Amino acid sequence: MIDYTKEELVELLRKHPEKFNEWKVEQEEVDLSEVDFSGINLAEIDFSDADLNSSSFADCSLSFVNFTNADLTSVDFTRSGVLECDFTEALLTGADCSYAQMTYCNFSDTDMAGCILSETDLSNSDLTGAVNLPSARYDEDTVWPDDDMLPEDFDGTGHKDLSSLQDDEDEVSNDW
């Protein structure tokens, strides 16, 4: 079994992604936390069960990537193209997906608490089984899939994220 550094694994993913997948099969744990994958094109990579906490996939092109049961806490997906990726049972808590195109993805049992979806295109993605989707941050420019691909009783149109919360205007009485 070859023991790679995180930097060597990034190079392996850049140049020989099939060798990364072969290597990963033999691993009990894969720790790729805090790794910068920015700008890399990744296709058909198996990141299932991997720890990718606080990593960056900003400006990446990701297609057919398996993130099943991966820890994607606080991961940066800003401006990424994410096509047909599987996020089943992944932790996307606090992940930043702003301005990303996340189309045809599966989010079954994915925890999305605090996930930032501002101006994210989620067209044709399956969010029916997403967990904590109402706790995600999104705005009027977030593109949602059709209603049959969203959880029941979820309405993305009337939501304001935490930054827009305001105190109720208390009437001030000037009766001294």
Secondary structure, DSSP 8 states (H G I E B T S, - for coil): -----HHHHHHHHHH-HHHHHHHHHT-S--B-TT-B-TT-EEES-B-TT-B-TT-B-TT-EEES-B-TT-B-TT-B-TT-EEES-B-TT-B-TT-B-TT-EEES-B-TT-B-TT-B-TT-B-TT-B-TT-BSGGGSB--TT-B---GGGS-TT--SSS---GGG------------
